[in-house]
Amino acid sequence: MTTTVDTPTADHGSVLFIPLNLLKKSPRNARTTPHTTDAIEALAASIAAKGMLQSPVVEPECDETGSPTGNYFVTIGEGRRQAQLLRVKRRQIEKTELIRCLIDLENDAHEISLDENVTRSAMHPADQFEAFHRLAEERGLGAEDIAARFGVTATVVRQRLRLAAVSPRLMEHYRSGDLTLDQLMAFTVTEDHCRQESVWENLPSYDRNPYTIRRHLTRDRVSARERRAIFVGIEAYQAAGGVVERDLFAEDGGGYLADPALLDRLVREKLLSVAEQVVADGWKWASLDVEHGLRRVRPMLRNRTPEEEDTVAALRSEQEDLQTTEEWTDECEARYQEIVREIDAIEAGRLCFDPADMASAGAFVTLGDSGQARIDYGYVRTEEERPEKEPEAEKAEGEQVDTDPPIDGLTAQKSPAPLSDKLVADLTAHRTMALRDALASQPKVALIELLHALVMRTFEDCIGEGNLLQIRPHHTALSQWAAGIEESPAGRAVRARHETWAIRLVTHDEGPRSFVLTLSDKERLSLLAHCVSLTVNAVVSRDRDWCEDDTASDLARNLSLDMNAYWQPTAESYFSRVSKGRIIEAVSEAVSSEASRRLEGAKKDVMAEFAETLIRGTGWLPEPLRLGRKKSDQTRLA
C-alpha cells in the first residue's frame, strides 16, 4: 500500500512519501561512525543521475506519551538522507522533496540497521572495473560523464578503466586472489596483453612485487621524467608519432615513452638546431661531440647596465649589514648565500667574447642534467689556432740602422757585465730561505699563496700569472674506471660547484691572485676545499700500490661520509656484475640467511633483480665502500 504523509495511520510494510525535512537520523542506527564526505558525494551524484534506487526504511517518531510527532526516524538509509540534504544545500531540490520510504513497525530498529551493514556482500573490484568499462564502450560515456554519475573524480574513472583493460587472464588471477590490486596496477603501465602475461609467467612467484613488474614492463621504455623526455617535450614526441604509455597510478601522472630510438633522434635534431643558432651568433663551429684537451679563450666583461649597478650596490650594502649582525642565525646565512648567488648571476650575465676569438673558436652543445641544452663556449681546435705575429723583417743589407743618441751629449758607456749565474743563484737562495721563514710565521699569507697555486692549476682560464710554490695538484679523470660517473649525484654536485667558482673567477678583472685577495676568510676556505677535493684519488686498481692502513677510510671517517647518500646497490650497478655467490652473501648480510636461500636455483638476472628489491633501504654496501677496512681485509675485484 502506498500512501502520503497525510495518512493518519500507516501499516507495517507500506510505502509512504515523506517530505525530506520530516526525516531524522535514528538514535538506534547501528552505524555510529559517520559516512565519509566522499561517500555522501558519490550517493548525491548517483541519486541526481538515476534517482533513489533503494527506499529508506523508517519508523514514526513518538513523544514521551507515545503519540506520533509527525517526524520519522531513518532506520536504514541514513547515507541517502544526508545525500539528499546535500542536494538541498546545492539547491538541486527543495527541503520538502517527497522521499519514497518503507515503513517498518515490527522489527527492532537497531537489529535491522546492523543486518543491513553486515549481511550484504560488496561487489568485487574487478566487477566494478569492468562495469565502468561497459559504460564507456557500450553507452559511449566519457570519464567526466561517468564521474558525474557516480560522484568520483575523472581521474578515478580513468584509473578504473585502465585496470579493466588489463589482460583478462591477469584479471582472473586478481579475482581468485593470486594477484593483488597493487600488482594489477603495476601492469597498467602498458596495454600490451602479451607483454603483461609474459612478465607474469616468467617472474618467479617470490619476485612478483609491483616494483619488479613495472621495471620489467618499462625496461625498454624511457620515463617521462628522464632528461631526454624533458628536453624534447611530450607533445613534440607525440607529434612525431611517438607513443606514451601513461602510468595513471604514479603520483605525478607520468608515463613512459615507448620509442627510445625516436626520442634519441629528436634529441639530436633539437641539439643540432641549438648548435646552428650558436654558429649564427658568430662562432666558427658548434659540435655535439665533446673534444678534450683544447685551449679555451678567455671571455671578456661588458659594462654593467645602470639597473645592474643599482642592484649590485643594494646587494653589497645588504651583505655588509649582514656581516655586522651581532647574532648570526641560519636565516642570516641563507640570505647571505642568496645574495652571493644573485651577484654571481648578474656577473655571469656580463660575460661576452671578442668577435675575433669567436671567428676562430667554437662551442660544445650537450644535454644538461635538468633537461636543458648546455653550451660550453670558447674552445679552439689545434688547426684553428691563430698564428702569432711574424717578427719584423731584418733590415736590408746596407740600410742605415737608427741608434739612440747619447744621453745629455755624453758618450754612451758600455753596460756593466751581468752577474754570474752562480752568484744570482746564491743570492736568490738566501731570499728563498728568508721567504720560507717569513711565510711560516704568517699563516694567512701562506693560505693565500697556497690557494693561488691551486687555483692556477685547477681552473683552465687562469693564465698569465706565476706562483712560487712548487705545488702541482693532479686531477685524475674517474670516468676511465666508472662510465657515466659525471652524472652521479656526487658528479653533478662537483661540476655545479666548479662552474660557480669558474664564473666568479673569470668575471674578476684583475686576475686570480687579486680574486683570492678579495675573498673573505670563509670564502677562501670554501674555494680551498673545492680545489683540494679535486685532487683526491682513492681508486683501487691493479696498477696502484697502497700503504697498509686504508687512508681512504681514514679520510671518510674524518668527513663522516655516508656512501648510502651517493650510491645504491642495484642490479645494474652491482649485482649483475658479481657472481651468484656474492649476491647470496649480500642478501644474507643485509636481510637474512632465510631470504638468501630463496634465491638458490634462480637465474642470474632474476637473482640480481630480486636482490636489489630485498636490499633496498637496508643500508647495505659492498666491502670496498665500507669504513674501517685494512689492506689485509680487502678483496680485490677481478
C-alpha positions as CSV (number, residue, x, y, z in Angstrom):
1,M,0.0,0.0,0.0
2,T,1.3,3.4,-1.0
3,T,0.1,6.5,1.0
4,T,1.1,10.1,1.5
5,V,2.4,11.5,4.7
6,D,-1.1,12.9,5.5
7,T,-2.4,9.4,6.0
8,P,-3.3,9.2,9.7
9,T,-2.1,5.7,10.1
10,A,0.4,3.6,8.1
11,D,0.7,-0.2,8.2
12,H,3.9,-2.2,8.5
13,G,5.5,-2.7,5.1
14,S,3.5,0.1,3.4
15,V,5.2,2.7,1.2
16,L,4.9,6.4,2.3
17,F,6.1,9.6,0.6
18,I,7.5,11.7,3.3
19,P,8.9,15.3,3.0
20,L,12.7,15.3,3.5
21,N,12.6,17.8,6.3
22,L,10.5,15.4,8.4
23,L,13.1,12.6,8.2
24,K,15.6,12.4,11.1
25,K,18.6,10.3,12.0
26,S,17.6,7.3,14.1
27,P,19.2,7.1,17.6
28,R,19.1,3.3,17.2
29,N,21.1,3.2,13.9
30,A,24.0,0.6,14.3
31,R,26.4,2.7,12.2
32,T,27.8,5.2,14.7
33,T,30.9,6.1,12.6
34,P,29.8,8.9,10.3
35,H,29.7,8.5,6.5
36,T,32.7,10.0,4.8
37,T,32.4,13.1,2.7
38,D,33.4,11.2,-0.4
39,A,30.7,8.6,0.2
40,I,28.0,11.2,0.6
41,E,29.2,13.0,-2.6
42,A,29.0,9.7,-4.5
43,L,25.5,9.0,-3.3
44,A,24.3,12.5,-4.1
45,A,25.7,12.2,-7.7
46,S,24.1,8.8,-8.1
47,I,20.7,10.0,-6.9
48,A,20.9,13.0,-9.1
49,A,21.6,10.8,-12.2
50,K,19.4,7.8,-11.5
51,G,17.1,8.7,-8.7
52,M,17.0,6.9,-5.3
53,L,17.2,3.3,-6.3
54,Q,16.5,1.9,-2.8
55,S,13.9,3.4,-0.4
56,P,15.0,4.2,3.1
57,V,13.3,2.2,5.9
58,V,11.7,4.4,8.6
59,E,9.6,4.3,11.8
60,P,7.4,7.0,13.2
61,E,8.9,9.2,16.0
62,C,6.8,9.3,19.2
63,D,6.9,11.7,22.1
64,E,7.1,10.7,25.8
65,T,3.4,9.8,25.8
66,G,3.7,7.6,22.8
67,S,2.0,9.9,20.4
68,P,3.4,10.4,16.9
69,T,5.2,13.7,16.4
70,G,4.8,13.7,12.6
71,N,8.6,13.1,12.1
72,Y,10.2,9.8,11.1
73,F,13.4,8.1,12.1
74,V,15.5,6.7,9.3
75,T,16.5,3.2,10.4
76,I,18.1,2.1,7.1
77,G,19.3,4.7,4.6
78,E,20.9,7.5,6.7
79,G,23.6,8.0,3.9
80,R,20.8,8.5,1.4
81,R,19.1,11.1,3.7
82,Q,22.4,13.0,4.0
83,A,23.0,12.9,0.3
84,Q,19.5,14.4,-0.3
85,L,20.3,17.1,2.3
86,L,23.5,17.9,0.3
87,R,21.4,18.3,-2.8
88,V,19.1,20.7,-0.9
89,K,22.2,22.7,0.1
90,R,23.2,22.8,-3.6
91,R,19.7,24.0,-4.5
92,Q,19.1,20.9,-6.6
93,I,15.9,20.0,-4.7
94,E,13.6,21.6,-2.1
95,K,13.8,20.7,1.6
96,T,10.2,19.4,1.3
97,E,11.1,17.0,-1.5
98,L,9.0,13.9,-1.1
99,I,11.1,10.8,-0.4
100,R,9.7,7.3,-1.0
101,C,10.1,5.4,2.3
102,L,9.2,1.9,3.6
103,I,7.5,1.7,7.0
104,D,8.8,-0.9,9.5
105,L,6.8,-1.2,12.7
106,E,7.7,-4.8,13.7
107,N,11.5,-5.3,13.5
108,D,13.9,-4.0,16.1
109,A,15.4,-0.9,14.5
110,H,18.9,-1.5,15.8
111,E,19.0,-5.1,14.6
112,I,17.8,-4.4,11.0
113,S,20.2,-1.5,10.8
114,L,23.0,-3.9,11.8
115,D,21.7,-6.5,9.4
116,E,21.8,-4.0,6.5
117,N,25.5,-3.4,7.0
118,V,26.7,-6.9,8.0
119,T,24.9,-9.4,5.7
120,R,25.4,-7.5,2.4
121,S,28.2,-8.6,0.1
122,A,30.2,-5.8,-1.6
123,M,30.9,-6.0,-5.3
124,H,34.3,-7.4,-6.2
125,P,36.5,-4.5,-7.5
126,A,37.1,-6.4,-10.8
127,D,33.4,-6.4,-11.4
128,Q,33.4,-2.6,-10.8
129,F,36.3,-2.0,-13.2
130,E,34.6,-4.0,-15.9
131,A,31.2,-2.3,-15.3
132,F,32.8,1.1,-15.8
133,H,34.4,-0.2,-19.0
134,R,31.0,-1.3,-20.3
135,L,29.6,2.2,-19.6
136,A,32.4,3.7,-21.7
137,E,32.2,1.1,-24.5
138,E,28.5,0.3,-24.8
139,R,27.0,3.7,-23.9
140,G,29.8,5.9,-25.1
141,L,30.1,7.7,-21.8
142,G,33.4,9.6,-21.2
143,A,35.4,9.7,-18.0
144,E,33.8,13.1,-17.0
145,D,30.3,11.8,-17.6
146,I,30.8,8.6,-15.6
147,A,32.5,10.6,-12.8
148,A,29.5,12.9,-12.5
149,R,27.0,10.0,-12.3
150,F,28.9,8.2,-9.5
151,G,30.3,11.1,-7.5
152,V,34.0,10.3,-8.1
153,T,36.8,12.2,-9.9
154,A,37.5,11.7,-13.6
155,T,41.0,10.5,-12.6
156,V,39.5,7.7,-10.5
157,V,37.3,6.7,-13.5
158,R,40.3,6.7,-15.9
159,Q,42.2,4.5,-13.4
160,R,39.4,2.0,-13.2
161,L,39.0,2.0,-17.0
162,R,42.8,1.3,-17.2
163,L,42.5,-1.5,-14.7
164,A,39.6,-3.0,-16.7
165,A,41.9,-3.0,-19.8
166,V,44.5,-5.4,-18.2
167,S,44.7,-8.8,-19.7
168,P,41.6,-11.0,-18.9
169,R,43.9,-13.8,-17.8
170,L,45.5,-11.5,-15.2
171,M,42.1,-10.2,-14.2
172,E,41.1,-13.8,-13.4
173,H,44.2,-14.2,-11.2
174,Y,43.1,-11.0,-9.4
175,R,39.5,-12.4,-8.9
176,S,40.9,-15.6,-7.4
177,G,43.3,-13.8,-5.1
178,D,46.5,-14.9,-6.8
179,L,47.3,-11.3,-7.8
180,T,46.9,-8.2,-5.6
181,L,45.5,-4.8,-6.5
182,D,48.9,-3.2,-6.3
183,Q,50.3,-5.8,-8.7
184,L,47.3,-5.3,-11.0
185,M,48.0,-1.5,-11.0
186,A,51.7,-2.2,-11.9
187,F,50.6,-4.0,-15.1
188,T,48.7,-0.9,-16.3
189,V,51.9,0.8,-17.5
190,T,51.4,-1.0,-20.8
191,E,48.3,-2.0,-22.7
192,D,50.0,-4.9,-24.4
193,H,48.4,-8.1,-23.0
194,C,51.1,-10.3,-24.4
195,R,53.8,-8.4,-22.6
196,Q,51.7,-8.3,-19.4
197,E,51.2,-12.1,-19.5
198,S,54.8,-12.8,-20.4
199,V,56.1,-10.8,-17.4
200,W,53.7,-12.6,-15.0
201,E,54.6,-16.0,-16.3
202,N,58.4,-15.5,-16.3
203,L,58.8,-13.8,-13.0
204,P,59.3,-16.2,-10.1
205,S,56.5,-16.2,-7.5
206,Y,58.7,-14.7,-4.8
207,D,59.6,-11.7,-7.0
208,R,56.2,-10.6,-8.4
209,N,56.2,-7.3,-6.4
210,P,54.8,-4.2,-8.1
211,Y,58.3,-2.5,-8.4
212,T,59.7,-5.5,-10.3
213,I,56.7,-5.8,-12.5
214,R,56.9,-2.1,-13.5
215,R,60.6,-2.4,-14.2
216,H,60.3,-5.4,-16.5
217,L,57.4,-3.8,-18.4
218,T,59.3,-0.5,-18.8
219,R,62.8,-1.9,-19.3
220,D,62.9,-0.7,-23.0
221,R,60.9,2.5,-22.2
222,V,62.0,6.0,-21.2
223,S,60.5,7.7,-18.2
224,A,58.7,10.9,-18.9
225,R,60.8,12.4,-16.1
226,E,64.1,11.5,-17.8
227,R,66.1,14.4,-19.1
228,R,65.8,13.4,-22.8
229,A,62.0,13.4,-22.5
230,I,62.0,16.8,-20.7
231,F,64.3,18.3,-23.4
232,V,62.2,17.2,-26.4
233,G,58.8,17.6,-24.7
234,I,56.0,15.0,-24.7
235,E,53.9,17.0,-27.2
236,A,56.8,17.2,-29.7
237,Y,57.5,13.4,-29.2
238,Q,53.8,12.5,-29.8
239,A,53.6,14.9,-32.8
240,A,56.5,12.9,-34.4
241,G,54.5,9.7,-34.0
242,G,55.8,8.6,-30.6
243,V,53.6,6.6,-28.2
244,V,53.4,7.5,-24.5
245,E,52.2,4.8,-22.1
246,R,50.7,6.7,-19.1
247,D,51.1,5.4,-15.5
248,L,47.8,6.6,-14.1
249,F,48.8,5.4,-10.6
250,A,52.0,7.4,-10.4
251,E,51.8,10.4,-8.1
252,D,52.7,12.8,-10.9
253,G,50.7,11.1,-13.5
254,G,53.8,10.5,-15.6
255,G,54.4,7.7,-18.0
256,Y,56.9,6.1,-20.4
257,L,57.9,6.8,-23.9
258,A,57.7,3.6,-25.9
259,D,60.2,4.6,-28.7
260,P,63.7,5.4,-27.4
261,A,65.2,5.4,-30.9
262,L,62.7,8.1,-32.0
263,L,63.4,10.1,-28.8
264,D,67.2,10.0,-29.4
265,R,66.7,11.2,-32.9
266,L,64.6,14.1,-31.7
267,V,67.1,15.0,-29.0
268,R,69.9,15.1,-31.6
269,E,67.8,17.2,-34.0
270,K,67.0,19.7,-31.3
271,L,70.6,19.9,-30.2
272,L,71.7,20.4,-33.8
273,S,69.2,23.3,-34.1
274,V,70.8,24.8,-30.9
275,A,74.2,24.3,-32.5
276,E,73.1,26.1,-35.7
277,Q,72.0,29.1,-33.6
278,V,75.4,29.1,-31.9
279,V,77.1,29.4,-35.3
280,A,74.5,32.0,-36.4
281,D,75.6,34.1,-33.3
282,G,79.1,34.3,-34.7
283,W,81.0,31.3,-33.5
284,K,83.0,29.4,-36.1
285,W,81.7,26.0,-35.2
286,A,79.4,24.1,-32.7
287,S,79.7,20.4,-32.1
288,L,77.6,17.8,-30.2
289,D,80.7,15.6,-29.7
290,V,82.9,16.9,-26.9
291,E,86.7,17.0,-27.6
292,H,89.2,17.1,-24.7
293,G,92.5,18.9,-24.4
294,L,91.5,22.1,-26.4
295,R,92.6,25.5,-25.5
296,R,89.8,27.8,-24.3
297,V,89.7,31.5,-25.0
298,R,89.0,33.8,-22.1
299,P,85.7,35.7,-22.1
300,M,85.5,39.5,-21.6
301,L,83.2,41.5,-19.4
302,R,80.8,44.1,-20.7
303,N,80.0,47.1,-18.5
304,R,77.1,46.8,-16.1
305,T,73.9,48.5,-17.1
306,P,72.6,51.2,-14.7
307,E,70.0,48.9,-13.4
308,E,72.6,46.2,-12.7
309,E,74.8,48.8,-11.0
310,D,71.9,49.8,-8.7
311,T,71.0,46.1,-8.0
312,V,74.6,45.1,-7.2
313,A,75.1,48.2,-4.9
314,A,72.0,47.4,-3.0
315,L,73.0,43.7,-2.6
316,R,76.5,44.7,-1.5
317,S,75.0,47.1,1.1
318,E,72.8,44.4,2.5
319,Q,75.7,42.0,2.5
320,E,77.7,44.5,4.7
321,D,74.8,44.9,7.0
322,L,74.6,41.2,7.5
323,Q,78.3,40.9,8.3
324,T,77.9,43.4,11.2
325,T,75.0,41.4,12.7
326,E,75.7,40.6,16.3
327,E,73.9,37.2,16.3
328,W,74.5,35.1,13.1
329,T,71.5,32.9,12.5
330,D,70.6,30.2,9.9
331,E,68.4,32.8,8.3
332,C,71.3,35.2,8.0
333,E,73.5,32.5,6.5
334,A,70.8,31.6,4.0
335,R,70.2,35.2,3.0
336,Y,74.0,35.8,2.7
337,Q,74.4,32.9,0.3
338,E,71.3,34.0,-1.7
339,I,72.9,37.4,-2.1
340,V,76.2,35.8,-3.3
341,R,74.2,33.8,-5.9
342,E,72.3,36.9,-7.1
343,I,75.5,38.8,-7.6
344,D,77.2,35.9,-9.3
345,A,74.2,35.6,-11.7
346,I,74.5,39.3,-12.6
347,E,78.2,38.9,-13.1
348,A,77.8,35.8,-15.2
349,G,75.4,37.7,-17.5
350,R,78.2,40.2,-18.3
351,L,80.4,37.5,-19.9
352,C,81.0,38.0,-23.6
353,F,83.7,37.1,-26.1
354,D,85.9,39.0,-28.6
355,P,84.4,38.7,-32.1
356,A,87.9,37.8,-33.3
357,D,88.1,34.9,-30.8
358,M,84.6,33.8,-31.9
359,A,85.7,33.7,-35.5
360,S,88.3,31.0,-34.7
361,A,86.7,29.2,-31.8
362,G,83.6,27.2,-31.2
363,A,81.3,25.6,-28.6
364,F,80.1,22.2,-27.5
365,V,76.4,21.6,-27.2
366,T,75.3,18.8,-24.9
367,L,72.2,17.8,-23.0
368,G,72.3,19.0,-19.4
369,D,71.1,17.2,-16.2
370,S,67.9,19.2,-15.9
371,G,66.8,18.5,-19.5
372,Q,68.1,21.8,-21.0
373,A,70.7,22.4,-23.7
374,R,74.1,23.1,-22.2
375,I,76.5,25.2,-24.2
376,D,80.2,25.5,-23.4
377,Y,81.8,28.3,-25.4
378,G,85.3,29.3,-26.4
379,Y,87.2,26.2,-27.5
380,V,89.9,26.5,-30.1
381,R,90.9,23.4,-32.2
382,T,94.6,23.0,-32.9
383,E,94.3,23.5,-36.6
384,E,92.4,26.8,-36.0
385,E,94.9,28.4,-33.7
386,R,95.7,31.9,-35.0
387,P,99.3,32.3,-36.0
388,E,101.4,34.6,-33.9
389,K,102.7,37.8,-35.4
390,E,105.7,37.3,-37.6
391,P,108.9,39.1,-36.4
392,E,109.8,42.3,-38.2
393,A,112.0,41.6,-41.2
394,E,115.6,42.3,-40.7
395,K,117.0,45.5,-42.3
396,A,118.2,45.0,-45.8
397,E,121.9,44.9,-46.2
398,G,123.5,48.4,-46.3
399,E,120.3,50.0,-44.9
400,Q,121.1,52.6,-42.2
401,V,120.0,51.5,-38.7
402,D,118.9,54.2,-36.3
403,T,120.7,54.3,-33.0
404,D,119.7,56.1,-29.8
405,P,121.6,59.4,-29.4
406,P,123.9,59.8,-26.5
407,I,122.3,61.0,-23.3
408,D,122.9,64.7,-22.4
409,G,125.6,64.7,-25.1
410,L,127.8,62.2,-23.3
411,T,129.3,59.3,-25.0
412,A,127.4,56.1,-24.3
413,Q,129.0,53.8,-21.8
414,K,129.0,50.0,-22.1
415,S,126.6,48.2,-19.7
416,P,128.4,46.5,-16.8
417,A,128.9,42.8,-17.1
418,P,125.9,40.7,-15.8
419,L,126.1,38.9,-12.5
420,S,127.3,35.3,-12.8
421,D,124.7,32.6,-12.7
422,K,126.3,31.2,-9.6
423,L,126.0,34.5,-7.7
424,V,122.4,35.0,-8.8
425,A,121.6,31.5,-7.5
426,D,123.4,32.2,-4.2
427,L,121.5,35.5,-3.6
428,T,118.1,34.2,-4.6
429,A,118.6,31.1,-2.4
430,H,119.1,33.4,0.6
431,R,115.9,35.3,-0.5
432,T,114.0,32.0,-0.8
433,M,115.1,30.9,2.7
434,A,114.0,34.2,4.1
435,L,110.6,33.9,2.3
436,R,110.2,30.5,3.8
437,D,110.9,31.8,7.3
438,A,108.6,34.8,6.9
439,L,105.8,32.8,5.3
440,A,105.8,30.2,8.1
441,S,105.1,33.0,10.6
442,Q,102.1,34.4,8.6
443,P,99.5,31.6,8.1
444,K,97.0,33.9,6.3
445,V,99.5,34.8,3.6
446,A,100.6,31.2,3.3
447,L,96.9,30.2,2.8
448,I,96.6,32.9,0.1
449,E,99.7,31.6,-1.8
450,L,98.6,28.0,-1.5
451,L,95.1,28.8,-2.7
452,H,96.5,30.9,-5.6
453,A,98.8,28.0,-6.6
454,L,95.8,25.6,-6.6
455,V,93.5,28.0,-8.5
456,M,96.1,28.4,-11.2
457,R,96.2,24.7,-11.8
458,T,92.5,23.9,-11.2
459,F,90.8,26.5,-13.5
460,E,92.0,26.4,-17.1
461,D,91.1,30.1,-17.7
462,C,93.8,31.2,-15.2
463,I,96.7,32.2,-17.4
464,G,99.4,34.8,-17.4
465,E,100.3,34.7,-13.7
466,G,103.1,32.9,-11.9
467,N,103.4,31.3,-8.5
468,L,106.5,30.5,-6.5
469,L,105.1,27.4,-4.7
470,Q,106.2,24.1,-6.0
471,I,102.7,22.6,-5.6
472,R,101.2,20.9,-8.6
473,P,97.7,19.3,-8.0
474,H,96.9,16.3,-10.1
475,H,93.4,15.7,-11.2
476,T,92.5,12.2,-12.2
477,A,89.6,11.6,-14.6
478,L,87.4,9.0,-12.8
479,S,85.4,8.2,-16.0
480,Q,88.2,5.8,-17.1
481,W,87.0,3.5,-14.3
482,A,83.3,4.3,-13.9
483,A,81.4,5.2,-17.1
484,G,78.8,7.9,-16.5
485,I,80.2,8.9,-13.1
486,E,79.9,12.6,-14.1
487,E,76.1,12.1,-13.9
488,S,76.1,10.6,-10.5
489,P,74.8,12.7,-7.6
490,A,78.3,13.5,-6.4
491,G,79.5,14.1,-10.0
492,R,76.7,16.6,-10.7
493,A,77.4,18.4,-7.4
494,V,81.1,18.7,-8.1
495,R,80.5,20.1,-11.6
496,A,78.0,22.6,-10.4
497,R,80.4,23.8,-7.7
498,H,83.3,24.1,-10.1
499,E,81.2,26.1,-12.6
500,T,80.1,28.5,-9.9
501,W,83.7,29.3,-8.9
502,A,84.8,29.4,-12.5
503,I,82.3,32.1,-13.4
504,R,83.3,34.2,-10.3
505,L,86.9,33.8,-11.3
506,V,86.6,34.7,-14.9
507,T,84.4,37.7,-14.2
508,H,87.0,39.2,-11.9
509,D,89.0,41.7,-14.0
510,E,92.3,41.7,-12.1
511,G,93.4,38.0,-12.2
512,P,93.4,35.1,-9.9
513,R,95.7,36.5,-7.2
514,S,93.5,39.6,-6.8
515,F,90.4,37.4,-6.8
516,V,91.8,35.4,-3.9
517,L,92.7,38.5,-2.0
518,T,89.2,39.9,-2.3
519,L,87.5,36.8,-0.8
520,S,86.5,36.6,2.8
521,D,88.3,34.1,5.0
522,K,85.2,31.8,4.9
523,E,85.1,32.0,1.1
524,R,88.9,31.3,0.8
525,L,88.4,28.1,2.9
526,S,85.5,27.1,0.7
527,L,87.5,27.6,-2.5
528,L,90.5,25.8,-1.0
529,A,88.3,22.9,0.0
530,H,87.0,22.6,-3.6
531,C,90.5,22.8,-5.2
532,V,91.9,20.2,-2.7
533,S,88.8,17.9,-3.2
534,L,89.6,17.6,-6.9
535,T,93.0,16.0,-6.2
536,V,91.6,13.1,-4.2
537,N,92.1,9.7,-5.7
538,A,91.0,6.7,-3.7
539,V,90.6,4.4,-6.7
540,V,91.9,0.9,-6.0
541,S,93.3,-0.6,-9.3
542,R,95.8,-3.2,-10.2
543,D,98.5,-0.7,-11.2
544,R,98.4,1.2,-7.9
545,D,100.2,0.4,-4.6
546,W,98.6,1.2,-1.3
547,C,100.0,1.5,2.2
548,E,99.0,-0.9,4.9
549,D,96.4,1.3,6.5
550,D,93.5,2.4,4.4
551,T,93.9,6.2,4.1
552,A,90.6,6.5,2.2
553,S,88.8,5.1,5.2
554,D,90.6,7.5,7.4
555,L,89.5,10.4,5.3
556,A,86.0,9.1,5.1
557,R,85.8,8.8,8.8
558,N,87.0,12.4,9.2
559,L,84.4,13.5,6.8
560,S,81.6,11.4,8.4
561,L,81.0,10.1,4.8
562,D,77.8,8.1,4.3
563,M,78.1,6.4,0.9
564,N,74.4,5.5,1.0
565,A,73.7,9.1,0.2
566,Y,75.7,8.8,-3.1
567,W,75.4,5.2,-4.2
568,Q,72.8,2.4,-4.1
569,P,73.3,-1.3,-4.9
570,T,71.1,-2.1,-7.9
571,A,71.0,-4.9,-10.4
572,E,72.8,-2.6,-12.9
573,S,75.3,-1.0,-10.6
574,Y,76.4,-4.2,-8.7
575,F,74.5,-7.4,-8.6
576,S,74.7,-8.2,-12.3
577,R,78.4,-7.6,-12.2
578,V,79.3,-10.1,-9.4
579,S,78.9,-13.9,-9.0
580,K,75.8,-15.7,-7.7
581,G,77.8,-16.4,-4.5
582,R,78.4,-12.7,-4.0
583,I,74.7,-12.0,-4.5
584,I,73.6,-14.6,-1.9
585,E,76.2,-13.4,0.5
586,A,74.9,-9.8,0.2
587,V,71.3,-10.8,0.8
588,S,72.3,-12.9,3.8
589,E,74.2,-10.0,5.3
590,A,71.6,-7.3,4.6
591,V,68.4,-9.3,5.2
592,S,68.7,-12.9,6.5
593,S,70.0,-16.3,5.6
594,E,66.4,-17.5,5.0
595,A,66.0,-14.7,2.4
596,S,69.2,-15.7,0.7
597,R,68.1,-19.3,0.5
598,R,65.1,-18.3,-1.5
599,L,67.5,-17.2,-4.3
600,E,69.1,-20.5,-4.8
601,G,68.5,-22.1,-8.2
602,A,67.3,-18.8,-9.8
603,K,68.8,-17.4,-13.0
604,K,71.5,-14.8,-12.6
605,D,69.4,-11.9,-14.0
606,V,66.4,-12.8,-11.8
607,M,68.6,-13.2,-8.8
608,A,70.2,-9.8,-9.3
609,E,66.8,-8.0,-9.6
610,F,65.4,-9.8,-6.6
611,A,68.5,-8.9,-4.5
612,E,68.0,-5.3,-5.5
613,T,64.4,-5.4,-4.2
614,L,65.3,-7.1,-0.9
615,I,68.3,-5.0,-0.1
616,R,66.7,-1.6,-1.0
617,G,66.6,0.6,2.1
618,T,68.7,-1.7,4.3
619,G,71.9,0.5,4.1
620,W,74.0,-2.4,3.0
621,L,77.1,-1.6,1.0
622,P,79.7,-3.8,-0.7
623,E,83.0,-4.1,1.0
624,P,85.0,-1.5,-0.9
625,L,82.6,1.2,0.2
626,R,82.6,0.4,3.9
627,L,84.7,2.2,6.5
628,G,87.4,0.7,8.6
629,R,88.9,-1.7,6.1
630,K,92.6,-2.7,6.2
631,K,94.6,-3.8,3.2
632,S,94.8,-7.3,4.6
633,D,91.0,-7.4,4.7
634,Q,90.4,-6.1,1.2
635,T,89.1,-8.3,-1.5
636,R,90.3,-7.0,-4.8
637,L,87.8,-7.4,-7.6
638,A,88.8,-9.0,-10.8
